[in-house]
């Protein structure tokens, strides 16, 4: 008899709160769980929730969804859910409520249709310690069982956050398992490790608007165990389309640049408001202000648009632009604070991530900010990027680097 296992990762319950996308994570999860109802086991490799301490409204929706599931669920917690030692995280909370089995450096065995399935799980830990934690745990496959190993980490060459490089490589994964699974990475991959399948389901919703999100539809993997192993991808149908377009400019007229962008946007459509990322790179004449804010306003009702400019020109007068942005209320107080911090760090030649420092300062953790400043990572100067767009640039860079260095695997976009 065939045993079916659904692997659904990075649901990010609560993502998009107070935005047009607030219901996307719930609709995606409901569709995924419905499509997995004929499976025998559901595996969740972390980041079920988007925040460490979910709001009561998110708890209520999550409990309602899980109450409809009639098959066993086994999960690990991810980076978004990780809390300090001795504190219960939200995935453990779901376990206490009886909805799933939570694993961290532990395993559980199920007997399904006369076959033993053992799931070994290592929940998300800081990247620096991942290899050490895995070595200390040293999991071993259970004899006579189909052994699944899952974790929630970046694994070289699959890197989610370039600021936090991984300590793990594919070859560090333990020997002897029948299937390897990783959450955390938001794009879909399927390859082999140590002669066995290795899958990354990707996130159930797009959280960063980048090229990869536009290339890969969202969904989950189903693993079918019979005399052989079949792994197929189940695509979600009720999802927003993601569009990505980069415009490279070389001192063209502003009017020509805007015309090209608008021609592209006029061809974008979708049943739901599509997610669109426009990235402008290149050179612009000194003293020319490439102001694209009116494009956001023009297409506000037809799409969710992210616009960014990364221009290596003869630089725009950033201080004047900041004042202009404040005057026209185009940026939030948080964005304004981060922009000022970034410019000050640039002037002082401090190369650390200004967003991390900003978070420390907002929390009043001056000591933490000082400790963070003691190490260094160079980053390119970004122009006209708000908080979300800066994150998108970082993750896009990480994905591109991941694909360039992936010499071991293969990517099946069509599955």
C-alpha positions in Angstrom: 0.0 0.0 0.0 1.2 3.5 -0.8 2.0 5.9 2.1 1.7 9.6 1.2 3.5 12.3 3.2 2.8 16.0 2.6 5.7 18.3 3.3 4.4 21.9 3.8 6.9 24.5 4.9 7.1 28.2 6.0 3.4 29.0 6.3 4.2 32.3 8.1 0.8 32.7 9.9 0.3 36.4 10.6 2.4 37.7 7.7 1.1 40.8 6.0 -0.8 42.0 9.1 -2.7 45.3 8.4 -2.0 45.1 4.7 -3.9 43.9 1.6 -2.0 40.6 2.0 -3.3 39.9 5.5 -5.4 36.9 4.4 -2.9 35.4 2.0 -1.2 33.1 4.5 -4.4 31.7 5.8 -5.9 31.1 2.4 -2.7 29.4 1.2 -2.6 27.1 4.3 -6.3 26.2 4.0 -5.8 25.2 0.4 -2.6 23.2 1.2 -4.2 21.4 4.1 -7.2 20.6 2.0 -5.0 19.2 -0.9 -3.1 17.2 1.7 -6.2 15.6 3.3 -5.7 12.3 1.4 -2.2 12.0 2.7 -1.2 9.9 5.7 1.2 12.3 7.5 1.9 16.0 7.3 5.4 17.3 8.0 5.9 21.0 8.8 9.6 22.1 8.6 9.3 25.3 10.6 8.1 28.9 10.5 4.4 28.0 10.9 4.0 31.4 12.5 5.6 34.7 11.3 6.3 36.0 14.8 7.6 34.5 18.1 4.6 35.7 20.0 1.5 35.5 17.7 -1.4 37.8 18.3 -4.6 36.2 19.7 -6.3 36.7 16.3 -3.6 34.6 14.7 -3.8 32.0 17.3 -7.5 31.7 16.8 -7.2 31.3 13.0 -4.3 28.8 13.4 -6.2 26.6 15.9 -9.3 26.6 13.6 -7.2 25.4 10.7 -5.4 22.7 12.7 -8.7 21.5 14.2 -9.8 20.4 10.7 -6.8 18.1 10.1 -7.6 14.4 10.7 -4.1 12.9 10.1 -0.9 13.1 12.2 1.2 16.2 12.0 4.9 16.5 13.0 6.7 19.8 13.1 9.8 21.7 14.1 10.0 25.3 15.0 11.8 27.8 12.7 13.8 31.0 13.1 10.6 33.1 13.4 9.4 31.0 16.3 12.6 30.4 18.2 12.6 31.7 21.7 15.1 31.7 24.6 16.0 28.6 26.7 13.2 27.7 29.1 10.5 29.6 27.1 7.7 27.8 25.3 7.5 28.7 21.6 4.3 28.7 19.6 4.9 25.4 17.9 5.3 23.8 21.3 2.0 25.5 22.2 0.3 23.7 19.3 1.8 20.4 20.6 0.4 21.1 24.1 -3.0 21.7 22.5 -2.8 18.2 20.9 -2.6 19.3 17.2 0.9 18.1 16.3 4.2 16.5 17.5 7.0 19.0 18.0 10.6 17.9 17.5 13.9 19.4 18.4 16.9 17.1 18.3 14.5 14.3 18.7 12.5 11.8 16.7 9.1 10.1 16.5 8.0 6.9 14.8 4.6 6.3 13.2 3.3 3.0 11.9 1.2 3.7 8.8 -0.4 1.0 6.7 2.0 -1.5 8.1 5.1 0.5 7.4 7.2 2.3 10.0 8.0 6.0 9.3 10.5 7.8 11.6 10.9 11.5 11.5 14.0 13.1 13.0 13.8 16.8 13.5 16.2 19.6 14.4 14.4 22.9 15.0 15.9 26.2 13.9 19.0 27.4 15.8 21.3 30.4 15.2 23.3 29.6 12.1 26.6 29.9 13.9 25.8 26.9 16.1 23.9 24.7 13.7 26.8 22.4 12.8 27.8 22.1 16.5 24.2 21.3 17.6 23.8 18.7 14.8 27.1 17.0 15.7 26.2 16.9 19.4 22.8 15.4 18.7 24.3 13.0 16.2 21.0 11.4 15.0 21.0 7.8 13.8 18.4 6.2 11.5 16.0 3.6 13.0 16.5 0.1 11.7 13.5 -1.3 9.8 12.0 2.2 9.3 11.8 4.8 6.5 13.9 7.5 8.1 13.3 11.2 7.4 15.7 13.9 8.6 14.5 17.5 8.6 15.8 20.8 9.8 15.2 24.5 9.5 18.6 26.1 8.5 20.6 27.6 5.7 22.8 24.9 4.2 25.6 25.8 1.9 25.0 26.4 -1.0 21.3 27.3 0.0 21.6 30.6 1.9 18.5 32.5 3.0 20.2 35.4 4.7 23.6 36.6 3.5 24.1 38.5 6.8 24.0 35.3 8.7 26.1 32.7 6.8 25.5 29.0 7.4 27.8 26.8 9.4 26.3 23.7 7.7 27.1 22.2 4.3 25.2 19.5 2.5 27.9 17.0 3.3 27.5 17.7 7.0 24.0 16.1 7.0 24.0 12.8 8.8 24.4 9.5 7.0 21.9 6.7 6.4 18.6 8.6 6.0 16.1 7.9 3.3 14.9 11.5 2.8 16.3 14.9 3.8 14.1 18.0 4.2 15.0 21.6 4.9 12.6 24.5 5.7 13.8 28.2 6.0 14.7 28.6 2.3 11.8 30.3 0.5 12.4 29.0 -3.0 11.8 25.4 -4.1 14.6 22.9 -4.7 14.9 19.2 -5.3 18.2 17.4 -5.4 20.1 14.5 -3.9 22.3 14.2 -0.8 24.4 11.1 -0.1 22.4 9.3 -2.8 19.0 10.1 -1.3 16.4 12.8 -2.1 16.8 16.2 -0.5 13.9 18.6 -0.8 13.2 22.2 0.1 9.5 22.9 -0.3 9.9 26.7 -0.2 7.5 29.1 1.6 3.8 28.7 1.1 3.5 32.5 0.4 6.0 35.0 -1.1 7.5 37.1 1.7 10.2 38.8 -0.4 9.4 40.1 -3.9 12.3 38.9 -6.1 13.2 37.1 -9.3 13.0 33.6 -7.8 9.5 34.2 -6.3 8.3 35.1 -9.8 9.9 31.9 -11.3 8.5 29.4 -8.8 4.8 28.9 -8.1 4.0 28.2 -4.4 2.9 24.8 -3.1 4.2 21.8 -1.3 5.8 18.3 -1.9 4.1 15.0 -1.6 6.3 12.0 -1.0 4.7 8.6 -2.0 6.3 5.5 -0.6 5.6 2.2 -2.2 8.1 -0.2 -3.7 9.8 3.0 -4.9 9.8 6.6 -3.8 7.9 9.3 -5.9 8.2 12.9 -5.0 5.8 15.4 -6.7 5.0 19.1 -6.3 1.5 20.2 -5.6 0.9 23.8 -6.8 -1.4 26.1 -5.1 -4.0 27.6 -7.4 -5.4 30.4 -5.2 -2.3 32.5 -5.0 -1.2 35.9 -6.1 0.9 36.0 -9.2 4.4 37.5 -8.7 6.1 39.6 -11.4 9.7 40.7 -11.4 11.3 43.1 -13.9 14.7 44.7 -13.9 15.3 47.9 -16.0 18.9 48.7 -16.7 19.4 52.3 -17.6 22.4 54.3 -19.0 21.7 58.0 -18.8 18.4 57.8 -20.6 15.8 60.6 -20.3 13.6 60.2 -17.3 10.5 60.3 -19.5 11.8 57.3 -21.5 12.5 55.3 -18.3 9.1 56.0 -17.0 7.5 55.0 -20.4 9.3 51.7 -20.4 8.2 50.9 -16.8 4.6 51.8 -17.5 4.5 49.8 -20.7 5.5 46.7 -18.7 3.1 47.4 -15.8 0.2 47.8 -18.3 0.7 44.1 -19.3 0.5 42.8 -15.7 -2.7 41.1 -14.5 -4.1 38.5 -12.2 -7.3 37.3 -10.5 -6.0 38.7 -7.2 -4.0 41.9 -7.1 -0.6 40.7 -8.4 2.7 41.3 -6.6 5.1 43.3 -8.8 8.7 44.2 -8.2 10.4 46.7 -10.4 14.1 47.2 -10.0 15.9 50.0 -11.7 19.7 49.8 -12.0 22.4 51.7 -13.9 23.5 55.3 -14.4 21.7 58.6 -14.4 23.0 62.1 -15.3 24.2 64.2 -12.4 21.5 66.4 -10.9 18.6 64.4 -12.4 16.0 63.2 -9.9 14.6 59.9 -10.9 11.3 60.2 -8.9 9.1 57.1 -9.4 6.7 57.8 -6.6 3.8 58.8 -9.0 4.0 55.3 -10.6 3.2 53.7 -7.2 0.2 55.9 -6.9 -1.0 55.4 -10.5 -1.1 51.6 -10.1 -2.1 51.4 -6.5 -5.6 50.0 -7.3 -4.5 47.3 -9.8 -1.4 45.8 -8.2 0.8 45.7 -5.1 3.9 47.4 -6.4 7.5 47.5 -5.1 9.8 49.9 -6.8 13.5 50.2 -6.1 16.4 52.2 -7.7 20.0 51.0 -7.4 21.9 53.7 -9.2 25.7 54.0 -9.3 25.5 57.5 -10.8 26.8 60.7 -10.2 24.8 60.6 -7.0 21.5 62.1 -6.2 21.5 64.7 -3.5 20.4 62.3 -0.8 19.9 64.8 2.0 17.7 67.0 -0.2 15.7 63.9 -1.3 15.2 62.9 2.3 13.8 66.3 3.2 11.6 66.1 0.1 10.3 62.6 1.0 9.5 63.8 4.6 7.7 66.9 3.2 5.6 64.8 0.8 5.0 62.1 3.5 6.3 59.3 1.2 8.2 57.5 4.0 7.3 56.4 7.5 9.0 57.6 10.6 10.7 54.2 10.9 12.0 54.4 7.3 13.2 58.0 8.0 15.1 56.8 11.1 16.7 53.9 9.2 17.7 56.2 6.3 19.4 58.7 8.7 21.2 55.9 10.5 22.3 54.4 7.2 23.7 57.7 6.0 25.5 58.3 9.2 27.1 54.9 9.2 28.1 55.4 5.6 29.8 58.7 6.5 31.6 57.0 9.4 32.6 54.1 7.1 30.8 51.5 9.3 30.0 48.5 7.2 27.5 46.6 9.4 23.8 46.1 8.6 22.1 49.3 9.7 18.7 47.5 10.1 20.1 45.2 12.8 21.5 48.2 14.6 18.3 50.1 14.2 16.4 47.2 15.8 18.8 47.2 18.8 18.3 50.9 19.2 14.5 50.7 19.0 14.6 48.1 21.8 16.9 50.3 23.9 19.6 47.7 23.7 22.6 50.0 23.3 25.0 47.3 24.5 23.7 44.8 21.8 24.2 47.4 19.1 27.8 48.0 20.3 28.6 44.3 20.3 27.1 43.9 16.8 29.3 46.7 15.5 32.5 44.9 16.5 32.3 42.6 13.4 32.1 43.7 9.8 30.5 42.9 6.5 30.8 45.2 3.4 27.7 46.1 1.6 27.0 48.1 -1.5 25.4 51.5 -1.0 21.7 51.4 -1.8 19.8 54.3 -3.2 16.0 54.9 -2.6 15.4 51.6 -0.8 12.9 51.4 2.0 13.0 48.6 4.7 11.2 46.0 2.6 13.0 46.8 -0.6 16.4 46.6 1.2 15.5 43.1 2.5 14.4 42.1 -1.0 17.8 43.1 -2.3 19.7 41.1 0.3 17.6 37.9 -0.2 17.7 38.2 -3.9 21.5 38.4 -3.7 21.5 35.3 -1.5 19.4 33.3 -3.9 21.5 34.2 -6.9 24.7 33.2 -5.0 23.0 30.0 -4.0 22.2 29.0 -7.5 25.7 30.0 -8.8 27.4 27.7 -6.2 25.0 24.8 -6.4 27.1 22.2 -8.2 25.6 19.2 -6.5 22.0 19.5 -7.2 19.4 19.9 -10.0 16.4 22.1 -10.0 13.1 20.8 -11.5 10.9 23.8 -12.0 8.1 21.7 -13.5 8.3 18.6 -11.2 
